[in-house]
Amino acid sequence: MALVVFAVVSVVVIGVPLYLAVHSWSGRSDRRAAEARRRASSAHPTTATGGRTRRVLAP
């Protein structure tokens, strides 16, 4: 009985924070990547021409 209680407490104490940390970090990296893509697209506008890209002057 004590072994079962120890196993359950170990899973709760170790597993739950680990699960939350993994999901928190993946969400944070996704948000960071999206923000970097937004910044990059607004800083360097390009247009596709025949499979190549060229820098477009500001209108």
For each residue, the residues with C-beta under 8 A, 3 or more apart:
1: 4 5
2: 5 6
3: 6 7
4: 1 7 8
5: 1 2 8 9
6: 2 3 9 10
7: 3 4 10 11
8: 4 5 11 12
9: 5 6 12 13
10: 6 7 13 14 15
11: 7 8 14 15 16
12: 8 9 15 16
13: 9 10 16 17
14: 10 11 17 18
15: 10 11 12 18 19
16: 11 12 13 19 20
17: 13 14 20 21
18: 14 15 21 22
19: 15 16 22 23
20: 16 17 23 24
21: 17 18 24 25
22: 18 19 25 26
23: 19 20 26 27
24: 20 21 27 28
25: 21 22 28 29
26: 22 23 29 30
27: 23 24 30 31
28: 24 25 31 32
29: 25 26 32 33
30: 26 27 33 34
31: 27 28 34 35
32: 28 29 35 36
33: 29 30 36 37
34: 30 31 37 38
35: 31 32 38 39
36: 32 33 39 40
37: 33 34 40 41
38: 34 35 41 42
39: 35 36 42 43
40: 36 37 43 44
41: 37 38 44 45
42: 38 39 45
43: 39 40
44: 40 41 55
45: 41 42 55 56 58
46: 53 54 55 56
47: 53 54 56
48: 51 52 53
49: 52 53 54
50:
51: 48
52: 48 49
53: 46 47 48 49
54: 46 47 49
55: 44 45 46
56: 45 46 47
57:
58: 45
59:
